[in-house]
Amino acid sequence: MEYLDELYEDLKSDLIRFAYSIADQKQEGDDLVQDALEKAFYQKELLSWPRYKQKAWFYRVMKNQLIDSKRKSKREVELDEFYEQNWVMPPVTSIEMVEMLKRLPKIQSDIVFKRYWIGLNSKEIASKIGISASTVRYHLSLAIQTLRDYFEEEL
């Protein structure tokens, strides 16, 4: 661990500068540096490399981490858009909708409300209620199917 401290102190300014240059926000850049340092703990041979190779390794790790997080974020947005496109709410009054939502399990009702009335995406809902974004999407799809069935019964 001490060896990594020395390496980090030597490369600190270059790593932070690079991370900030590729990240959209300062916090994202800080996360990239931290993730790269965490991965460096498992790379014992890193110390035997020349300094330029060490720096290149950190840059590559940070760049790949950023690409991975962008891909993951893009998939989550695409899933949210998929649910958005596949369900058009029929014209109902607010009172009728409240009655329909009461028929759903509490978690599904809460998710539908947060998604369609407040406008949160699955990641934001997940952080608010303490479950994963994929679980939010699962409950949302169940709720939408149940609401479709209710609306078909009413028509």
Backbone bond lengths (Angstrom), bond angles and torsions (degrees), N, CA, C in turn:
res aa  C-N    CA-C-N  psi(-1)  N-CA   C-N-CA  omega(-1)  CA-C   N-CA-C  phi
1 M - - - 1.451 - - 1.521 110.53 -
2 E 1.297 116.61 -38.82 1.458 120.20 179.55 1.530 110.63 -63.26
3 Y 1.340 115.82 -36.93 1.459 119.73 178.69 1.529 111.08 -60.74
4 L 1.321 116.55 -35.89 1.458 120.86 -179.18 1.528 110.76 -71.54
5 D 1.342 116.54 -33.61 1.467 120.43 177.04 1.524 110.78 -60.79
6 E 1.312 115.54 -44.71 1.467 119.49 179.99 1.525 111.05 -64.84
7 L 1.322 115.46 -44.05 1.463 119.85 178.75 1.526 110.56 -61.24
8 Y 1.321 116.40 -45.76 1.467 120.19 -179.73 1.528 111.05 -61.94
9 E 1.311 117.31 -45.59 1.468 119.73 -179.53 1.525 111.23 -60.62
10 D 1.314 116.56 -35.45 1.454 120.71 179.81 1.529 111.52 -70.69
11 L 1.340 117.09 -37.85 1.466 121.59 -175.74 1.526 114.08 -100.63
12 K 1.301 117.57 -3.04 1.464 123.54 -170.92 1.530 113.93 -47.70
13 S 1.296 117.68 -55.15 1.475 119.87 -174.93 1.532 111.19 -64.18
14 D 1.337 117.29 -39.71 1.470 119.94 178.98 1.525 111.02 -66.92
15 L 1.330 117.49 -42.17 1.460 120.92 -178.92 1.526 111.41 -65.23
16 I 1.304 116.56 -44.59 1.461 120.22 -179.64 1.531 110.65 -66.09
17 R 1.310 116.96 -42.75 1.463 121.00 178.68 1.535 110.44 -60.43
18 F 1.323 116.42 -45.50 1.462 120.17 179.26 1.526 111.17 -63.73
19 A 1.326 116.47 -46.49 1.473 120.72 -178.69 1.525 110.80 -60.28
20 Y 1.319 117.60 -43.74 1.463 120.60 179.89 1.530 111.33 -67.11
21 S 1.325 116.50 -30.51 1.467 119.08 -178.43 1.528 111.94 -72.83
22 I 1.332 118.03 -28.31 1.469 119.28 -178.75 1.523 112.74 -99.00
23 A 1.308 117.81 -16.71 1.465 121.42 -177.77 1.525 110.53 -88.43
24 D 1.331 114.69 155.78 1.459 119.95 178.13 1.520 112.00 -80.12
25 Q 1.327 116.23 -30.47 1.464 120.85 -177.10 1.525 109.34 -134.31
26 K 1.311 115.58 158.47 1.468 121.33 -179.73 1.531 110.67 -59.46
27 Q 1.317 116.90 -43.80 1.467 121.00 -179.11 1.523 111.28 -61.04
28 E 1.320 116.28 -39.76 1.461 120.49 178.40 1.526 110.10 -64.56
29 G 1.317 117.52 -38.96 1.464 121.57 176.85 1.516 111.41 -63.97
30 D 1.333 116.47 -43.66 1.465 120.41 177.39 1.526 110.89 -60.84
31 D 1.327 116.77 -39.96 1.464 121.13 178.49 1.527 111.27 -64.39
32 L 1.325 116.59 -38.72 1.464 119.93 178.53 1.525 111.41 -62.23
33 V 1.317 116.51 -44.05 1.466 120.63 179.06 1.527 109.82 -63.61
34 Q 1.318 116.47 -45.07 1.462 120.48 -179.30 1.530 111.18 -62.55
35 D 1.324 117.41 -44.31 1.467 120.66 179.10 1.527 111.15 -62.73
36 A 1.330 116.91 -39.87 1.465 120.39 179.06 1.532 110.51 -65.03
37 L 1.320 116.75 -40.22 1.464 119.70 178.20 1.530 111.00 -65.42
38 E 1.304 115.52 -38.44 1.467 119.66 177.84 1.527 110.51 -62.16
39 K 1.320 117.08 -42.38 1.467 120.43 178.49 1.523 111.11 -68.32
40 A 1.326 117.19 -29.42 1.464 121.03 179.71 1.531 111.27 -65.67
41 F 1.328 117.75 -26.99 1.465 120.76 177.44 1.527 111.30 -57.94
42 Y 1.319 116.68 -31.41 1.457 121.49 -176.07 1.526 113.10 -94.52
43 Q 1.315 117.08 -0.30 1.463 122.14 179.57 1.528 109.21 -105.96
44 K 1.298 116.99 79.66 1.475 121.47 -176.48 1.533 112.34 -64.03
45 E 1.338 116.90 -33.47 1.463 119.44 -178.02 1.535 112.36 -74.59
46 L 1.320 117.26 -8.34 1.462 122.26 -179.22 1.533 111.55 -56.11
47 L 1.310 117.32 -36.45 1.470 120.99 -178.26 1.528 113.11 -68.52
48 S 1.306 116.66 -26.30 1.464 119.23 -178.03 1.530 111.96 -80.79
49 W 1.293 117.96 -10.14 1.455 121.53 -178.76 1.527 110.59 -80.97
50 P 1.332 116.15 156.90 1.477 118.94 173.14 1.541 109.98 -67.16
51 R 1.297 116.37 157.65 1.465 122.03 -174.75 1.529 112.33 -56.70
52 Y 1.321 118.47 -40.78 1.472 120.37 -178.89 1.525 111.60 -63.99
53 K 1.340 117.80 -34.37 1.463 120.53 177.32 1.528 110.92 -72.90
54 Q 1.312 116.14 -35.42 1.475 119.44 177.00 1.532 109.69 -62.82
55 K 1.313 114.93 -46.28 1.464 119.38 179.87 1.527 110.57 -62.15
56 A 1.322 116.85 -43.06 1.464 121.14 179.30 1.524 110.55 -63.10
57 W 1.330 116.58 -38.20 1.471 120.24 178.50 1.530 109.57 -62.12
58 F 1.325 118.02 -46.70 1.466 121.60 178.72 1.528 111.18 -60.96
59 Y 1.318 116.93 -43.75 1.463 120.40 179.21 1.527 110.99 -60.57
60 R 1.328 116.48 -45.53 1.459 120.86 -179.30 1.527 110.85 -63.54
61 V 1.321 117.19 -42.84 1.467 121.02 179.42 1.527 110.54 -62.49
62 M 1.327 117.24 -44.18 1.465 120.33 -179.85 1.525 111.38 -66.35
63 K 1.317 116.48 -41.44 1.468 120.07 179.16 1.529 110.45 -63.57
64 N 1.325 117.09 -45.40 1.466 120.37 179.19 1.527 112.08 -64.64
65 Q 1.323 116.94 -38.26 1.461 120.88 177.65 1.530 110.37 -63.22
66 L 1.310 117.26 -41.59 1.462 121.16 178.25 1.527 110.90 -63.82
67 I 1.323 116.42 -43.96 1.470 120.49 178.50 1.523 110.22 -61.03
68 D 1.334 117.06 -44.89 1.463 120.76 179.70 1.528 111.62 -61.11
69 S 1.322 116.86 -43.74 1.474 119.19 -178.61 1.532 111.13 -68.40
70 K 1.337 117.83 -35.82 1.476 120.81 176.92 1.530 110.55 -65.43
71 R 1.336 116.41 -41.92 1.465 119.76 178.24 1.517 111.15 -62.88
72 K 1.317 116.71 -43.50 1.460 120.43 179.79 1.520 110.64 -63.28
73 S 1.308 116.38 -44.27 1.462 120.86 179.00 1.525 111.02 -62.75
74 K 1.323 116.72 -40.10 1.464 121.14 -179.95 1.530 110.52 -64.20
75 R 1.341 117.36 -41.38 1.463 120.81 178.82 1.525 110.58 -62.73
76 E 1.331 117.28 -40.22 1.461 120.49 179.74 1.521 110.99 -65.82
77 V 1.322 117.50 -40.29 1.459 121.16 178.34 1.522 109.78 -66.06
78 E 1.343 116.97 -41.53 1.463 120.33 179.07 1.523 110.59 -62.56
79 L 1.326 117.97 -39.50 1.463 120.36 178.22 1.522 110.82 -65.82
80 D 1.330 117.10 -41.76 1.461 120.14 177.00 1.529 110.44 -60.55
81 E 1.340 116.34 -43.59 1.458 119.97 179.68 1.526 110.96 -65.88
82 F 1.334 117.68 -35.03 1.460 121.64 177.96 1.523 109.90 -59.82
83 Y 1.328 117.24 -47.51 1.463 120.10 179.63 1.528 110.74 -65.78
84 E 1.310 116.03 -37.00 1.459 121.06 -179.72 1.531 111.21 -64.09
85 Q 1.328 117.09 -42.14 1.458 121.22 -177.08 1.519 112.47 -73.58
86 N 1.304 117.74 -28.81 1.451 120.56 -172.58 1.519 114.68 -90.58
87 W 1.288 118.05 3.11 1.449 118.74 177.73 1.510 109.88 -139.71
88 V 1.306 115.10 116.58 1.450 121.22 175.53 1.521 105.84 -109.73
89 M 1.312 115.30 119.23 1.449 120.11 -177.11 1.524 109.90 -69.71
90 P 1.337 116.68 127.92 1.463 119.09 177.32 1.524 110.73 -64.98
91 P 1.316 117.43 158.50 1.464 119.55 -179.99 1.535 110.42 -69.95
92 V 1.312 115.75 110.87 1.467 122.12 176.87 1.515 108.12 -137.53
93 T 1.304 115.11 158.98 1.462 119.19 176.99 1.521 108.97 -78.10
94 S 1.306 115.30 164.88 1.461 120.06 177.98 1.521 111.06 -61.25
95 I 1.313 116.57 -37.73 1.465 120.64 -179.89 1.523 110.53 -65.20
96 E 1.338 116.45 -42.53 1.463 119.92 178.22 1.532 110.69 -63.25
97 M 1.319 116.11 -39.85 1.461 119.54 -179.77 1.527 110.75 -67.25
98 V 1.307 117.40 -40.65 1.466 120.30 177.21 1.521 109.92 -59.81
99 E 1.315 116.82 -40.79 1.474 120.48 178.56 1.532 110.41 -64.59
100 M 1.311 117.26 -40.45 1.463 120.70 177.91 1.529 110.78 -64.65
101 L 1.332 116.68 -42.99 1.460 120.22 -179.14 1.530 111.62 -65.44
102 K 1.322 117.09 -29.61 1.465 120.63 177.87 1.524 111.32 -64.53
103 R 1.317 117.39 -24.56 1.469 121.55 179.75 1.531 111.96 -75.59
104 L 1.316 116.05 -21.05 1.464 120.52 -178.68 1.527 110.51 -80.90
105 P 1.340 117.08 155.71 1.468 119.24 170.56 1.528 109.53 -58.77
106 K 1.313 116.95 151.86 1.471 123.02 -174.60 1.529 112.06 -51.60
107 I 1.325 117.70 -47.76 1.471 120.16 -176.83 1.526 111.13 -63.69
108 Q 1.329 117.57 -40.00 1.463 120.49 179.83 1.518 111.20 -69.26
109 S 1.300 116.32 -40.31 1.462 120.56 177.44 1.526 110.54 -60.90
110 D 1.317 115.33 -44.02 1.459 121.62 -179.92 1.534 110.57 -62.80
111 I 1.320 116.75 -43.22 1.469 121.04 -179.16 1.528 110.99 -66.43
112 V 1.330 117.58 -44.54 1.470 120.89 179.06 1.525 109.79 -61.34
113 F 1.321 116.54 -43.66 1.466 120.27 179.40 1.526 110.67 -60.61
114 K 1.334 116.67 -48.57 1.466 120.35 -178.32 1.529 111.61 -65.20
115 R 1.318 116.69 -35.04 1.463 119.94 -177.81 1.529 112.19 -74.93
116 Y 1.337 117.07 -49.28 1.465 119.70 -170.33 1.524 114.42 -97.66
117 W 1.322 118.83 -20.08 1.464 118.92 178.36 1.517 111.55 -102.59
118 I 1.318 116.63 -39.37 1.463 119.05 179.49 1.526 110.16 -88.80
119 G 1.343 117.16 -30.21 1.458 121.16 176.87 1.520 114.86 89.77
120 L 1.326 117.89 21.65 1.457 120.84 178.91 1.524 110.33 -79.65
121 N 1.331 116.76 150.83 1.462 119.57 174.30 1.529 109.16 -89.51
122 S 1.330 116.75 176.16 1.461 119.85 -173.72 1.527 112.59 -63.92
123 K 1.306 117.74 -33.59 1.468 121.11 179.45 1.536 109.95 -67.34
124 E 1.318 117.18 -42.67 1.467 120.92 179.83 1.525 111.10 -67.35
125 I 1.324 116.42 -41.26 1.463 120.22 177.93 1.523 109.59 -62.79
126 A 1.322 116.22 -43.73 1.462 121.07 -178.99 1.525 111.34 -58.12
127 S 1.317 116.86 -43.10 1.467 119.33 -179.22 1.524 111.75 -68.39
128 K 1.322 117.02 -30.70 1.469 120.26 -179.81 1.526 112.89 -74.78
129 I 1.352 116.40 -36.44 1.465 117.24 -175.55 1.532 113.26 -105.91
130 G 1.326 116.99 -1.38 1.457 120.63 171.42 1.516 116.17 79.96
131 I 1.340 117.07 32.39 1.464 120.84 174.28 1.521 107.56 -129.58
132 S 1.326 117.29 172.38 1.466 119.58 -179.01 1.529 110.95 -76.29
133 A 1.315 115.58 157.94 1.470 121.23 179.63 1.526 110.87 -63.42
134 S 1.322 117.19 -35.18 1.465 119.28 178.90 1.527 111.14 -67.37
135 T 1.333 117.37 -34.26 1.468 120.75 176.56 1.526 109.94 -68.27
136 V 1.313 117.12 -37.27 1.467 120.78 175.97 1.529 109.43 -60.33
137 R 1.342 116.49 -47.04 1.464 119.54 -179.77 1.529 111.59 -63.39
138 Y 1.327 116.87 -36.78 1.466 121.01 177.64 1.531 110.19 -62.41
139 H 1.334 116.66 -49.75 1.467 120.40 179.43 1.524 111.20 -64.28
140 L 1.317 116.85 -36.40 1.463 120.43 178.84 1.530 110.43 -64.10
141 S 1.329 117.08 -42.70 1.468 119.04 179.91 1.528 110.65 -66.25
142 L 1.336 117.58 -38.46 1.471 119.97 176.32 1.530 110.95 -63.49
143 A 1.323 115.92 -43.77 1.465 120.49 -179.21 1.522 111.02 -63.60
144 I 1.331 116.65 -42.75 1.463 120.18 -179.79 1.527 110.47 -63.07
145 Q 1.319 116.46 -42.84 1.457 119.46 178.44 1.528 110.84 -63.06
146 T 1.309 117.54 -42.42 1.463 121.54 178.58 1.523 110.73 -63.36
147 L 1.325 117.18 -42.82 1.466 120.65 178.87 1.533 111.02 -65.84
148 R 1.315 116.48 -38.55 1.471 119.11 175.79 1.524 110.28 -58.77
149 D 1.328 116.07 -44.84 1.459 120.49 179.59 1.530 110.74 -61.57
150 Y 1.336 116.81 -42.19 1.473 120.62 179.17 1.523 110.58 -62.79
151 F 1.342 115.92 -43.68 1.461 119.02 -178.82 1.517 111.31 -66.22
152 E 1.306 117.72 -37.33 1.468 121.07 177.10 1.533 110.54 -64.03
153 E 1.330 117.53 -38.94 1.459 121.55 177.93 1.528 110.33 -63.33
154 E 1.317 116.23 -39.82 1.465 121.65 -176.81 1.521 111.69 -70.04
155 L 1.323 117.00 -30.26 1.468 120.53 -178.36 1.482 108.79 -82.59
